Structures are given as C-alpha cells and as structure tokens.
C-alpha cells in the first residue's frame, strides 16, 4: 500500500516536472519538436503509471472493504442465529450456510420437501413464513419473494418460553351436578350418588392434579394450568359419560355439566366467562361440557341426553314475578315470534298477550310479517272473528312505529334475531325478554333484560301457560285461543309422544279448563289431500345413510316447514331407524332441514354444526342462497364427523 502510494506521488511529481520542462523549452529556448515529442511520450508514460497506480489502490481498497463486510455479514448471521438456503426451480438445495453445517445438516442436492415436507404450502406460494422443528430446535422459516431463497431463524428460546407461558396460563372451570337440588332422594340414593358419582368425580380431577373447591352441594370450582386442561380435553372429558352410565345403572337422575374459560390473564374476565358458560350449559339441558377461549366461539362436548324436566316450580314463580314487574314498567308490549310462525309460536304469543293485557298494557303481536305456516294460518282464518276482536295483530313496520324506549319486546319460541319476524324492531328496542324452549345457542345476537330458556319444556306454550296462575285471576282465555295453544303442544310433542313430562300434561289439563277440545285440535291438525301428496314426495326421496339414518333430499318443489317436519316424523318411526333428515326448499326458496331422532342420536348437535338448532330429538335449520344438494353434502360430512366423535367418546368412556 505504501509502495503504491509512493509510485502514485512520484508519477504525479514527474508529470508536473515534464509539463514545466516543456513549457520552459518551448517558450524560452525555442527547442525543436523532436525533443518535445520525446518529453511528451515520457509525460504520457508517467500519466499511465499514475492512473494504473490509482486503479490498483482503489481495487485493493475495495477488496479490503469486501473482506471486512464479509466478515461482518458472517458475524451478523452468527449473532442472529440465522441460516440461508438457496434452491433451484426443481426445489433442489444448491447452497446451505455455515449455520446448517454446525448442526450437521448436509442436504445440498436434496429436494427441500424430502427433508422438510411441512414447507409444502410455503413453497406453493400459500404463505411466506412458517415454523418448523428440527432435532428439537425450532426455526422460523421465511421465503424471500421472487427468489429461490429461504431464511432460517432459530427461535427455540422464544418458542419454548411462549409454550411454557401458554402451558402455565390459568384455566377456570365449574362443575355442576345436574338435577341434584331438584330431586327428593332417600338415604340409599344419596349414599349411591356420593359413593358412585361424587367420589369418582373428585378422583378424576385429582388424577390430573386439578385444584378443586366445593362451592355448594351441587357445584365445584376447578383451577388448573392450560397444560393440564389440554390433557383433560384430550381425554374427551370421559368423566361425563362415566357419570351418565353410573347414574343410569343406579336409576338416579343425576348427570354433570362442566364449563371452562381460558385464554385470558384477567381472573375477573375468566370468572365472568365461566359463570356465563355454566348458565349456557344448563339452559341447553346439562350433561355436557362448554369450553370457551377468550375471543373465540364456545365449543361443546357431550350433550347426548335430553334435558330433564325440573320438578320444582319455584323458578316459574320467580320468573313470573320478574316478568310482571317488567310489564308493569313498560309503556306497551310488543310480542314477536320466529319467521314462519307455527302453532306453538302463535299459541305462546297469545298466552303472553293475555298476561300483558291483564296488566292493562296495550299489546301488539307481529303476525303480518315473516309468514305463518299454512296449517295454523287456516286455523287463524277460521278463528279470525274471535281473535281479531281481542288481539292487535300488526306488521313489523307498524310495531316499529309504536315502539319507544319504554316498550317491552317479548320474544317467544326463539332467541335469535336472525330467525325473528321482528329483527329490525329488535335492533332499536331497549327492553327485550326471551321465552323459549330450544337449546340456547352459544352466541346470542340479542341483548335481553331477562332470558327464560327451558330446554326441558315440551314447547313455548307449556312455559307461558305455566305463568298464568301467578297473574291476575281475571285472565280470560277464549276456547279458540286454548285450542291454538293445545294444538301447539300437540304438534311439538308429536301427539304427546316425545319431550312430554308430567308438567306437559298439567298444562294440557289447564288448557282443557279454558275450553280446549282435543278432538277439535286433532281435526285441525289433519292434512289436506295436497299435503298428503307433498309428504309422499318427500318420503319417496329418502336414502339410507349407514344403517340407521334416513336422509331425504327433495330437489324439486316447495314445502312448508310443517310438511317437512311431519315427513321427518314419519321417516324416523321406520323400524330400525334412529334418525331422519328431510332437506327441501320452502315457499321462499330457502333450504330447510327438518331433523328427528328417537333419542340415541343427538340431532340438535348435528344441526348446530350447520348453524341450526333445536332439541336432541327434534331440530332443524333454514338457509338462504344455497341449494338442496349443497346442504345434503354438508349434512353428510357433519354426520361423518359426528359418528367419528361418538366413536372416540365411546372409546374413552370405558
């Protein structure tokens, strides 16, 4: 370096000297041109030497910089624990940095996917970042866009720390012994429950090192880490089915419900969530597990038994008193039902209207919007004179016009705004209550002051008629209204064959006192010849799925929900059949599914997976902008998943 610097300066001084010599010779001494040419050539040679020296100096400097940068680059990669892989268009590895050599990973010439098949989606341009685990080390792999380059970043410490934090996150749980407080138990029954249900439940959670605390006779508080909870989830909460089995063997009507809240470090949030989830499990009939991670939807396990009828009427009385207080503080009352109102929906709406009017409140029932099923519509037309003389039937628009901040909106026979014949009204209403008998959905789209969802009830009519004794003795139910209410129970219970308890018959007896005539109701429920033809068409479309299920997709024609449900009732009564699913279009060209079960298959769980709902033995859904064939394919997939899940639960239950 010093030598080249010396030559450079020498050339520079020489050039300057030559220029001065030429100047002196030419100006002062008038020498001939030959000498000038010689001197000029010498000057040019000096310039060339100088330029060469400058270029060499620059080249050496660049090499020094490059060497320095290369050392720094390698140092940066080593410091950041980063590796680089290049590959060709055939996905063959062409270069691996020292990062991999240190880990004895030598795969040059090998196809990437033969080494790391989990990178398939990334290489197919379905992502540019992914985590892989190699020899217990964790790497974040990034694909450089528009280049055959992969960058590997060692994230083992961060990954393990995150996992440890996740595993040690708190999970809050509640366990409830269903029906425990409702039963009148003998000493032997109590002893059996303690020895064969409560003790095994405690032993089950002790086996997972769960911290538990008895809150009261029928409830436990459960505290655990996420890692422990995942082990219980992997066991598919087998204690649920074990308790169900022991309860059945001992002829005691006790099952368990569990709720678990996860995904938050805020204990108040977990506590509030788990209480809400337990309420959800109870309103869905119990005998199930509800799990919810903060920010995600609830997940359900179990729920394979029908909701049990509650013996105590204390809850009815308390609810009736709350209902009375809410009505009295209202400016008026508006009753809404679900779209395509059926007999139960109309019957429960009229019952609530009579309760409201007994408290001197102006009351409206929305029936002119959302549709009414043909059978009950014929009954409404037949009884028009009596009904219209007593009730105010309105459209949703008319209801919105009379609604103010103090109006009370009563939803009957449904609890979803999406299913309501007053969905726009519900958006602006300030005070809403819900009265329903369908198993509650996980995520409500309505904010209610009060919810009374009794999944054990046969019908919404049964629930509302039970309120009557707690209101004015002056309530007058006309025989025509009593017939409609009785008809609602008759249809929802398939003529008292399903979901029928002692309280159902108590309500039927009460309606008889109001003038309901079973013979008239039976006649009102009879089919026309056209309805018989429609049901025949559905029945002829049935196909056997597996060996115990009938799926009946009817691709042509339009059918009422009543026709579809009656057809599924007929199909499920076939010998050897446990469940039936009717799929068809309704009058609005929506696709409807009517599902029925004898009790061994939970059609409510199946319909919920397709965003429907209902009961264990009777459920359904209604979907717009789709086709019968699409819903049929979706149903078959859900059935496959359902029976695979049942198989797994059976295996874990022992």
C-alpha positions as CSV (number, residue, x, y, z in Angstrom):
1,X,0.0,0.0,0.0
2,X,2.8,2.4,1.0
3,X,4.8,1.4,-2.2
4,X,1.8,2.1,-4.5
5,X,1.2,5.4,-2.7
6,X,4.9,6.4,-3.3
7,X,4.7,5.5,-7.0
8,X,1.5,7.5,-7.4
9,X,3.0,10.6,-5.9
10,X,6.2,10.0,-7.9
11,X,4.2,9.8,-11.1
12,X,2.4,12.9,-10.2
13,X,5.5,14.9,-9.5
14,X,7.1,13.6,-12.7
15,X,4.2,14.7,-14.7
16,X,4.3,18.1,-13.2
17,X,8.0,18.3,-13.9
18,X,7.6,17.3,-17.6
19,X,4.9,19.9,-18.1
20,X,7.1,22.6,-16.7
21,X,10.1,21.4,-18.8
22,X,8.0,21.6,-22.0
23,X,6.8,25.0,-21.1
24,X,10.4,26.3,-20.5
25,X,11.8,24.7,-23.6
26,X,9.1,25.8,-25.9
27,X,8.8,29.4,-24.6
28,X,12.3,30.4,-23.6
29,X,14.7,28.2,-25.5
30,X,12.8,27.5,-28.7
31,X,13.9,23.8,-28.9
32,X,12.9,21.6,-31.9
33,X,9.8,19.5,-31.9
34,X,11.7,16.1,-31.6
35,X,12.7,16.8,-28.1
36,X,9.2,17.9,-27.3
37,X,7.8,14.7,-28.6
38,X,10.2,12.6,-26.6
39,X,9.3,14.6,-23.5
40,X,5.6,14.3,-24.2
41,X,5.8,10.5,-24.6
42,X,7.6,10.4,-21.3
43,X,4.9,12.5,-19.8
44,X,2.2,10.2,-21.2
45,X,4.0,7.2,-19.8
46,X,4.1,8.9,-16.4
47,X,0.4,9.6,-16.6
48,X,-0.3,5.9,-17.4
49,X,1.8,4.8,-14.5
50,X,0.0,7.2,-12.2
51,X,-3.5,6.1,-13.4
52,X,-2.6,2.4,-13.1
53,X,-1.4,3.0,-9.6
54,X,-4.6,4.9,-8.6
55,X,-6.7,2.0,-10.0
56,X,-4.7,-0.6,-8.1
57,X,-5.0,1.4,-5.0
58,X,-8.8,1.6,-5.5
59,X,-9.1,-2.1,-6.2
60,X,-7.1,-3.0,-3.1
61,X,-9.3,-0.7,-1.0
62,X,-12.5,-2.3,-2.4
63,X,-11.1,-5.8,-1.6
64,X,-10.4,-4.7,1.9
65,X,-13.9,-3.3,2.3
66,X,-15.4,-6.5,0.8
67,X,-13.4,-8.7,3.2
68,X,-14.4,-6.5,6.1
69,X,-18.1,-6.7,5.0
70,X,-18.0,-10.4,4.5
71,X,-16.6,-10.9,8.0
72,X,-19.3,-8.5,9.4
73,X,-22.0,-10.3,7.4
74,X,-21.0,-13.7,8.8
75,X,-20.7,-12.2,12.2
76,X,-24.3,-10.8,11.9
77,X,-25.7,-14.2,10.8
78,X,-23.9,-15.9,13.6
79,X,-25.0,-13.3,16.1
80,X,-28.6,-13.5,15.0
81,X,-28.5,-17.3,14.7
82,X,-29.7,-17.1,11.1
83,X,-29.2,-19.5,8.2
84,X,-29.6,-19.2,4.5
85,X,-30.6,-21.9,1.9
86,X,-30.8,-21.4,-1.8
87,X,-32.5,-23.8,-4.2
88,X,-33.3,-24.1,-7.9
89,X,-36.6,-24.4,-9.8
90,X,-36.7,-28.1,-9.1
91,X,-36.6,-27.3,-5.4
92,X,-33.2,-28.9,-5.0
93,X,-31.0,-27.3,-2.4
94,X,-28.0,-25.6,-4.0
95,X,-26.4,-23.8,-1.0
96,X,-26.5,-24.1,2.8
97,X,-24.7,-21.6,5.0
98,X,-22.4,-22.4,7.9
99,X,-25.5,-22.2,10.2
100,X,-26.5,-25.7,9.0
101,X,-23.0,-27.2,8.8
102,X,-22.6,-26.5,12.6
103,X,-25.8,-28.6,13.1
104,X,-24.6,-31.4,10.9
105,X,-27.4,-30.7,8.4
106,X,-26.0,-31.5,5.0
107,X,-28.7,-31.6,2.3
108,X,-27.2,-29.9,-0.7
109,X,-28.5,-31.6,-3.8
110,X,-31.5,-33.0,-2.0
111,X,-35.1,-31.8,-2.6
112,X,-36.3,-29.5,0.1
113,X,-39.6,-31.3,0.6
114,X,-37.8,-34.7,1.1
115,X,-36.1,-33.0,4.1
116,X,-38.8,-30.7,5.3
117,X,-42.2,-31.8,3.9
118,X,-44.0,-29.3,6.2
119,X,-42.8,-26.5,3.9
120,X,-45.0,-27.7,1.0
121,X,-47.6,-24.9,1.4
122,X,-45.0,-22.2,1.7
123,X,-43.2,-23.4,-1.4
124,X,-46.5,-23.5,-3.2
125,X,-46.8,-19.7,-2.6
126,X,-49.5,-20.2,0.1
127,X,-47.5,-18.4,2.7
128,X,-44.1,-16.8,3.2
129,X,-43.5,-17.7,6.9
130,X,-43.7,-20.9,8.8
131,X,-42.3,-22.6,12.0
132,X,-40.6,-25.9,11.8
133,X,-39.0,-28.2,14.4
134,X,-35.7,-29.9,13.5
135,X,-33.9,-32.1,16.1
136,X,-35.8,-30.4,18.9
137,X,-34.8,-26.9,17.7
138,X,-37.5,-24.5,16.5
139,X,-36.9,-22.4,13.4
140,X,-38.9,-19.6,11.8
141,X,-38.6,-20.1,8.1
142,X,-39.2,-17.1,5.7
143,X,-39.4,-17.4,2.0
144,X,-37.9,-14.4,0.0
145,X,-40.4,-13.2,-2.6
146,X,-39.4,-13.7,-6.2
147,X,-36.2,-15.6,-5.2
148,X,-35.2,-19.2,-4.5
149,X,-34.0,-18.3,-1.0
150,X,-35.2,-19.5,2.4
151,X,-34.0,-17.8,5.6
152,X,-34.0,-19.8,8.9
153,X,-34.1,-18.1,12.2
154,X,-33.5,-20.1,15.4
155,X,-36.4,-19.2,17.8
156,X,-36.0,-22.1,20.2
157,X,-35.8,-20.0,23.3
158,X,-38.7,-17.7,22.4
159,X,-40.8,-20.7,21.3
160,X,-40.2,-22.7,24.4
161,X,-40.8,-19.6,26.6
162,X,-44.1,-18.9,24.8
163,X,-45.2,-22.5,25.2
164,X,-44.3,-22.5,28.8
165,X,-46.3,-19.4,29.4
166,X,-49.2,-20.9,27.5
167,X,-49.0,-24.2,29.4
168,X,-48.9,-22.3,32.7
169,X,-51.8,-20.0,31.9
170,X,-54.8,-20.4,34.2
171,X,-58.0,-22.2,33.3
172,X,-61.1,-21.7,35.4
173,X,-63.8,-24.3,35.5
174,X,-67.1,-25.1,37.1
175,X,-68.7,-28.4,37.6
176,X,-72.4,-28.8,38.3
177,X,-74.3,-31.9,39.4
178,X,-77.4,-31.6,37.2
179,X,-80.8,-32.1,38.9
180,X,-79.2,-32.6,42.3
181,X,-81.2,-29.9,44.1
182,X,-84.4,-30.8,42.2
183,X,-84.5,-34.4,43.5
184,X,-86.1,-35.8,46.6
185,X,-83.6,-38.5,47.5
186,X,-83.7,-41.3,50.0
187,X,-80.7,-42.1,52.2
188,X,-79.8,-45.0,49.9
189,X,-80.0,-42.8,46.8
190,X,-77.9,-40.1,48.4
191,X,-75.3,-42.6,49.5
192,X,-75.2,-44.1,46.0
193,X,-74.7,-40.6,44.5
194,X,-71.9,-39.8,46.9
195,X,-70.1,-43.1,46.5
196,X,-70.5,-43.7,42.8
197,X,-70.7,-40.2,41.3
198,X,-69.2,-37.6,43.6
199,X,-66.2,-39.5,44.8
200,X,-65.2,-40.7,41.2
201,X,-65.5,-37.1,40.0
202,X,-63.1,-35.9,42.7
203,X,-60.7,-38.8,42.0
204,X,-60.9,-38.0,38.2
205,X,-59.7,-34.4,38.7
206,X,-57.2,-35.4,41.4
207,X,-55.6,-37.7,38.8
208,X,-54.9,-34.6,36.7
209,X,-53.6,-32.5,39.7
210,X,-56.5,-30.1,39.4
211,X,-57.2,-27.8,42.3
212,X,-60.9,-28.0,43.3
213,X,-63.1,-26.4,45.8
214,X,-66.7,-27.4,46.8
215,X,-68.9,-24.3,46.4
216,X,-72.1,-26.0,47.4
217,X,-73.7,-29.4,47.4
218,X,-74.1,-29.4,43.6
219,X,-71.1,-27.3,42.4
220,X,-67.3,-27.5,42.3
221,X,-64.8,-24.8,41.4
222,X,-61.9,-26.1,39.3
223,X,-58.5,-24.4,38.8
224,X,-55.7,-25.7,36.6
225,X,-53.0,-24.8,34.1
226,X,-53.6,-24.9,30.4
227,X,-51.3,-27.9,30.0
228,X,-53.4,-29.8,32.5
229,X,-56.6,-28.8,30.8
230,X,-55.4,-29.9,27.4
231,X,-54.8,-33.4,28.9
232,X,-58.4,-33.4,30.2
233,X,-59.6,-32.3,26.8
234,X,-57.5,-35.0,25.1
235,X,-59.3,-37.5,27.4
236,X,-62.6,-36.1,25.9
237,X,-63.9,-35.3,29.4
238,X,-64.6,-39.1,29.8
239,X,-65.9,-38.5,33.3
240,X,-69.1,-37.1,31.6
241,X,-70.0,-40.4,30.1
242,X,-68.9,-42.4,33.1
243,X,-71.3,-40.4,35.4
244,X,-74.1,-40.8,32.8
245,X,-73.5,-44.6,32.8
246,X,-73.4,-44.9,36.6
247,X,-76.5,-42.7,37.0
248,X,-78.4,-44.9,34.7
249,X,-77.3,-48.1,36.4
250,X,-78.3,-46.7,39.8
251,X,-81.6,-45.2,38.5
252,X,-80.7,-41.8,39.8
253,X,-81.4,-38.8,37.7
254,X,-78.0,-37.0,38.2
255,X,-75.6,-36.0,35.4
256,X,-72.8,-33.4,35.4
257,X,-72.2,-30.2,33.4
258,X,-68.8,-28.5,33.1
259,X,-67.7,-25.1,31.9
260,X,-64.1,-24.0,31.3
261,X,-62.9,-20.5,30.5
262,X,-59.4,-20.0,29.0
263,X,-57.3,-17.5,27.1
264,X,-57.1,-14.6,29.5
265,X,-54.8,-13.5,32.3
266,X,-57.6,-11.5,33.8
267,X,-59.2,-13.6,36.6
268,X,-62.3,-11.4,36.7
269,X,-62.8,-12.0,33.0
270,X,-62.4,-15.7,33.4
271,X,-64.8,-15.8,36.4
272,X,-67.5,-13.9,34.5
273,X,-67.0,-16.1,31.4
274,X,-67.2,-19.4,33.3
275,X,-70.4,-18.4,35.1
276,X,-71.9,-17.5,31.7
277,X,-70.8,-20.7,30.2
278,X,-72.3,-22.7,33.0
279,X,-75.6,-20.9,32.5
280,X,-75.3,-21.8,28.9
281,X,-74.7,-25.5,29.6
282,X,-77.7,-25.6,32.0
283,X,-80.1,-23.9,29.6
284,X,-79.1,-26.4,27.0
285,X,-80.2,-29.2,29.2
286,X,-77.0,-30.1,31.1
287,X,-75.0,-33.3,30.7
288,X,-72.4,-31.5,28.6
289,X,-69.1,-29.5,28.6
290,X,-68.8,-26.0,27.3
291,X,-65.3,-24.6,26.6
292,X,-64.6,-21.0,25.5
293,X,-61.2,-19.4,24.8
294,X,-61.3,-15.6,25.0
295,X,-62.0,-14.1,21.6
296,X,-63.3,-17.5,20.1
297,X,-66.6,-19.2,19.9
298,X,-67.7,-21.7,22.5
299,X,-67.1,-25.4,21.9
300,X,-69.5,-28.2,23.1
301,X,-68.8,-31.7,24.2
302,X,-71.3,-34.3,25.2
303,X,-75.0,-33.2,25.4
304,X,-76.1,-36.7,24.3
305,X,-79.1,-36.9,26.6
306,X,-82.4,-34.9,26.5
307,X,-82.9,-32.2,29.1
308,X,-84.6,-33.4,32.2
309,X,-87.9,-32.0,33.4
310,X,-87.5,-29.8,36.5
311,X,-89.8,-30.8,39.4
312,X,-89.7,-27.6,41.3
313,X,-91.9,-24.7,40.2
314,X,-90.0,-22.2,42.3
315,X,-88.2,-20.9,39.2
316,X,-91.5,-20.5,37.4
317,X,-92.9,-18.3,40.2
318,X,-89.7,-16.2,40.5
319,X,-89.7,-15.7,36.7
320,X,-93.4,-14.8,36.6
321,X,-92.8,-12.1,39.3
322,X,-89.9,-10.6,37.3
323,X,-92.0,-10.7,34.2
324,X,-94.8,-8.9,35.9
325,X,-92.5,-6.2,37.2
326,X,-91.1,-5.6,33.7
327,X,-94.5,-5.5,32.0
328,X,-95.9,-3.0,34.6
329,X,-92.9,-0.7,34.0
330,X,-93.5,-0.7,30.2
331,X,-95.3,1.8,28.1
332,X,-96.6,-1.0,25.9
333,X,-95.8,-4.6,25.0
334,X,-94.8,-6.0,21.5
335,X,-94.7,-9.8,21.1
336,X,-92.5,-11.2,18.3
337,X,-92.2,-14.8,17.1
338,X,-89.9,-16.5,14.6
339,X,-90.4,-16.4,10.9
340,X,-93.0,-18.8,9.5
341,X,-94.8,-18.9,12.8
342,X,-96.1,-22.3,13.8
343,X,-98.9,-23.3,16.2
344,X,-96.6,-23.2,19.2
345,X,-95.3,-19.8,18.3
346,X,-98.8,-18.4,17.8
347,X,-100.1,-20.1,20.9
348,X,-97.3,-18.8,23.2
349,X,-97.6,-15.3,21.7
350,X,-101.4,-15.2,22.5
351,X,-100.8,-16.5,26.0
352,X,-98.2,-13.7,26.7
353,X,-100.6,-11.2,25.1
354,X,-103.3,-12.2,27.6
355,X,-100.9,-11.9,30.5
356,X,-99.8,-8.4,29.3
357,X,-103.4,-7.2,28.7
358,X,-104.4,-8.4,32.2
359,X,-101.9,-5.8,33.5
360,X,-103.7,-3.1,31.4
361,X,-100.9,-2.7,28.8
362,X,-101.5,-2.0,25.2
363,X,-100.3,-5.2,23.5
364,X,-99.3,-5.9,19.9
365,X,-98.5,-9.3,18.2
366,X,-96.4,-9.3,15.0
367,X,-98.1,-11.8,12.6
368,X,-98.3,-9.8,9.4
369,X,-94.6,-10.0,8.8
370,X,-92.4,-13.1,8.4
371,X,-95.1,-15.5,7.4
372,X,-97.3,-18.1,9.1
373,X,-97.2,-21.8,8.3
374,X,-100.2,-22.9,6.2
375,X,-101.9,-25.2,8.7
376,X,-102.0,-22.7,11.6
377,X,-102.8,-19.9,9.1
378,X,-106.0,-21.8,8.2
379,X,-106.9,-22.0,11.9
380,X,-106.2,-18.3,12.3
381,X,-108.6,-17.5,9.4
382,X,-111.2,-19.9,10.8
383,X,-111.0,-18.1,14.2
384,X,-110.4,-14.6,12.8
385,X,-113.6,-13.0,14.2
386,X,-112.8,-14.1,17.8
387,X,-109.1,-13.5,17.6
388,X,-109.1,-10.1,15.9
389,X,-111.8,-8.9,18.3
390,X,-109.4,-9.4,21.2
391,X,-105.8,-9.1,19.8
392,X,-104.0,-6.4,17.9
393,X,-102.1,-8.1,15.0
394,X,-99.5,-5.9,13.3
395,X,-96.7,-5.9,10.8
396,X,-93.1,-5.2,11.9
397,X,-93.3,-1.7,10.4
398,X,-96.4,-0.9,12.5
399,X,-94.7,-2.3,15.6
400,X,-91.6,-0.1,15.0
401,X,-94.0,3.0,14.8
402,X,-95.4,2.3,18.3
403,X,-92.1,1.3,19.9
404,X,-90.4,3.7,22.2
405,X,-87.6,3.5,24.8
406,X,-90.1,2.1,27.4
407,X,-91.6,-0.6,25.2
408,X,-91.1,-4.2,26.2
409,X,-90.4,-6.6,23.4
410,X,-91.2,-10.3,24.2
411,X,-89.6,-12.9,22.0
412,X,-91.4,-16.2,22.1
413,X,-90.4,-19.7,20.8
414,X,-87.0,-18.4,19.6
415,X,-83.9,-16.5,20.9
416,X,-82.2,-15.3,17.7
417,X,-82.7,-12.0,15.9
418,X,-81.8,-13.7,12.7
419,X,-84.8,-16.0,13.0
420,X,-87.2,-13.3,14.2
421,X,-90.2,-11.8,12.3
422,X,-89.2,-8.6,14.1
423,X,-85.5,-8.5,13.5
424,X,-85.4,-4.8,12.6
425,X,-87.5,-4.0,15.7
426,X,-85.1,-5.8,17.9
427,X,-82.2,-3.7,16.6
428,X,-83.8,-0.5,18.1
429,X,-85.5,-2.0,21.1
430,X,-84.1,-1.0,24.5
431,X,-86.0,-3.6,26.6
432,X,-86.2,-7.3,25.5
433,X,-87.0,-10.5,27.2
434,X,-86.7,-14.0,25.8
435,X,-89.0,-17.0,26.4
436,X,-88.0,-20.2,24.6
437,X,-87.8,-24.0,24.9
438,X,-85.0,-24.6,22.3
439,X,-81.5,-25.3,23.5
440,X,-79.7,-22.0,23.7
441,X,-77.1,-21.0,21.1
442,X,-73.6,-20.2,22.2
443,X,-73.6,-16.6,20.9
444,X,-76.7,-14.6,21.3
445,X,-77.3,-11.8,18.8
446,X,-79.8,-10.1,21.2
447,X,-79.2,-8.3,24.5
448,X,-82.0,-9.2,26.8
449,X,-83.1,-8.0,30.2
450,X,-84.3,-11.5,31.1
451,X,-84.0,-14.9,29.5
452,X,-86.2,-17.8,30.4
453,X,-84.9,-20.7,28.2
454,X,-86.2,-24.0,29.5
455,X,-84.9,-26.8,27.2
456,X,-86.8,-29.4,29.2
457,X,-90.1,-27.9,28.3
458,X,-92.1,-29.5,25.5
459,X,-93.0,-26.2,23.9
460,X,-93.0,-22.4,24.4
461,X,-96.7,-22.8,25.1
462,X,-96.1,-25.0,28.0
463,X,-93.7,-22.4,29.5
464,X,-96.1,-19.5,29.1
465,X,-99.2,-21.3,30.3
466,X,-97.3,-22.2,33.5
467,X,-97.1,-18.4,34.2
468,X,-100.9,-17.9,34.2
469,X,-101.6,-18.9,37.9
470,X,-99.1,-16.2,39.0
471,X,-101.0,-13.3,37.3
472,X,-104.5,-11.9,37.7
473,X,-107.3,-14.3,38.2
474,X,-109.2,-12.2,35.7
475,X,-107.2,-13.6,32.7
476,X,-109.7,-15.0,30.3
477,X,-108.5,-17.4,27.7
478,X,-111.1,-18.0,24.9
479,X,-111.7,-21.6,23.8
480,X,-110.4,-20.7,20.3
481,X,-107.1,-19.5,21.9
482,X,-107.0,-22.5,24.1
483,X,-107.3,-24.7,21.0
484,X,-104.4,-23.0,19.3
485,X,-102.3,-23.3,22.5
486,X,-103.2,-27.0,22.8
487,X,-102.5,-27.5,19.1
488,X,-99.0,-26.0,19.6
489,X,-98.2,-28.6,22.3
490,X,-99.8,-31.4,20.3
491,X,-97.7,-30.8,17.3
492,X,-94.4,-30.1,19.1
493,X,-94.8,-33.3,21.1
494,X,-95.9,-35.4,18.1
495,X,-99.3,-36.0,19.9
496,X,-97.6,-36.3,23.3
497,X,-95.1,-39.0,22.1
498,X,-91.8,-37.1,22.6
499,X,-90.5,-34.5,25.1
500,X,-93.5,-35.0,27.3
501,X,-93.3,-34.8,31.1
502,X,-95.8,-34.5,33.9
503,X,-95.8,-30.7,33.6
504,X,-96.8,-31.0,29.9
505,X,-99.9,-32.9,31.0
506,X,-100.6,-30.4,33.8
507,X,-100.6,-27.6,31.2
508,X,-102.8,-29.7,28.8
509,X,-105.3,-30.2,31.7
510,X,-105.2,-26.4,32.4
511,X,-106.0,-25.7,28.8
512,X,-108.9,-28.1,28.9
513,X,-110.3,-26.0,31.7
514,X,-110.1,-23.0,29.4
515,X,-112.1,-24.8,26.8
516,X,-109.5,-26.6,24.6
517,X,-111.1,-29.6,22.8
518,X,-108.6,-32.4,21.9
519,X,-111.0,-33.8,19.2
520,X,-111.2,-30.3,17.6
521,X,-107.5,-29.9,17.8
522,X,-106.9,-33.3,16.3
523,X,-109.2,-32.4,13.4
524,X,-107.4,-29.0,13.0
525,X,-104.1,-30.8,12.6
526,X,-105.3,-33.1,9.9
527,X,-103.7,-32.9,6.5
528,X,-105.3,-31.9,3.2
529,X,-105.0,-34.2,0.2
530,X,-102.4,-31.8,-1.3
531,X,-100.4,-32.0,1.9
532,X,-100.5,-35.8,1.8
533,X,-99.1,-35.7,-1.8
534,X,-96.3,-33.4,-0.7
535,X,-95.3,-35.6,2.2
536,X,-95.4,-38.6,-0.2
537,X,-93.0,-36.9,-2.5
538,X,-90.6,-36.3,0.4
539,X,-90.9,-39.8,1.7
540,X,-90.1,-41.2,-1.8
541,X,-86.8,-39.3,-1.8
542,X,-85.4,-41.0,1.3
543,X,-82.0,-42.7,1.2
544,X,-80.3,-44.8,3.8
545,X,-77.1,-43.4,5.4
546,X,-75.1,-46.0,7.2
547,X,-77.7,-48.4,8.5
548,X,-79.9,-46.4,11.0
549,X,-80.4,-43.0,9.4
550,X,-82.6,-41.8,6.5
551,X,-81.6,-38.7,4.6
552,X,-84.4,-37.4,2.3
553,X,-83.3,-34.6,-0.1
554,X,-86.1,-33.4,-2.3
555,X,-84.7,-31.4,-5.2
556,X,-87.9,-30.2,-6.8
557,X,-90.9,-28.4,-5.3
558,X,-91.5,-26.2,-2.4
559,X,-92.7,-27.4,1.0
560,X,-93.8,-25.7,4.3
561,X,-91.8,-26.3,7.4
562,X,-94.9,-28.2,8.8
563,X,-94.9,-30.6,5.9
564,X,-91.1,-31.2,6.2
565,X,-91.3,-31.8,9.9
566,X,-94.3,-34.2,9.6
567,X,-92.4,-36.1,6.9
568,X,-89.4,-36.5,9.1
569,X,-91.6,-37.6,12.0
570,X,-93.0,-40.4,9.7
571,X,-89.5,-41.4,8.5
572,X,-88.0,-41.7,12.0
573,X,-90.7,-44.0,13.0
574,X,-89.5,-46.6,10.5
575,X,-88.3,-49.9,12.0
576,X,-84.6,-49.9,12.7
577,X,-84.2,-46.2,12.0
578,X,-82.8,-43.9,14.7
579,X,-82.8,-40.5,12.9
580,X,-84.2,-38.9,9.8
581,X,-83.3,-35.7,8.0
582,X,-85.6,-34.0,5.4
583,X,-84.0,-31.5,3.1
584,X,-86.1,-29.3,0.8
585,X,-87.0,-25.8,-0.4
586,X,-89.7,-23.8,1.3
587,X,-92.1,-21.3,-0.2
588,X,-89.4,-18.6,-0.1
589,X,-86.9,-20.8,-1.9
590,X,-84.8,-21.2,1.2
591,X,-83.4,-24.6,2.0
592,X,-84.8,-26.1,5.2
593,X,-83.8,-29.2,7.1
594,X,-86.1,-31.0,9.5
595,X,-84.3,-33.5,11.7
596,X,-85.8,-36.1,14.0
597,X,-84.3,-38.7,16.3
598,X,-85.6,-41.5,18.6
599,X,-83.1,-40.3,21.3
600,X,-79.9,-42.2,20.6
601,X,-78.6,-39.7,18.1
602,X,-78.5,-36.0,19.1
603,X,-79.8,-34.2,16.0
604,X,-79.6,-30.8,17.8
605,X,-75.8,-31.1,18.0
606,X,-75.7,-32.1,14.3
607,X,-77.9,-29.1,13.3
608,X,-75.8,-26.7,15.4
609,X,-72.7,-27.7,13.4
610,X,-74.6,-26.4,10.4
611,X,-75.7,-23.2,12.2
612,X,-79.2,-24.5,13.1
613,X,-80.6,-25.7,16.4
614,X,-83.4,-27.3,18.3
615,X,-83.6,-30.2,20.6
616,X,-81.9,-33.6,20.9
617,X,-84.8,-35.4,19.2
618,X,-86.1,-32.5,17.0
619,X,-84.0,-29.9,15.3
620,X,-83.6,-28.0,12.1
621,X,-82.2,-25.2,10.1
622,X,-83.2,-22.7,7.4
623,X,-80.6,-21.3,4.9
624,X,-80.8,-18.7,2.1
625,X,-78.8,-18.5,-1.1
626,X,-77.9,-22.2,-1.3
627,X,-79.2,-25.5,-2.8
628,X,-80.6,-28.7,-1.6
629,X,-77.6,-30.7,-3.0
630,X,-75.1,-28.4,-1.2
631,X,-76.9,-28.7,2.2
632,X,-77.1,-32.5,1.6
633,X,-73.3,-32.7,1.0
634,X,-72.7,-30.6,4.1
635,X,-75.0,-32.8,6.2
636,X,-73.2,-36.0,5.1
637,X,-69.9,-34.5,6.1
638,X,-71.3,-33.4,9.5
639,X,-72.7,-36.9,10.0
640,X,-69.3,-38.5,9.3
641,X,-67.7,-36.1,11.9
642,X,-70.5,-36.8,14.4
643,X,-70.2,-40.6,14.3
644,X,-66.4,-40.4,14.4
645,X,-66.7,-38.2,17.5
646,X,-69.2,-40.6,19.1
647,X,-66.8,-43.5,18.4
648,X,-63.9,-41.6,20.1
649,X,-66.1,-40.7,23.1
650,X,-67.2,-44.3,23.4
651,X,-63.6,-45.5,23.4
652,X,-62.6,-43.1,26.2
653,X,-65.6,-43.7,28.3
654,X,-64.6,-47.3,29.1
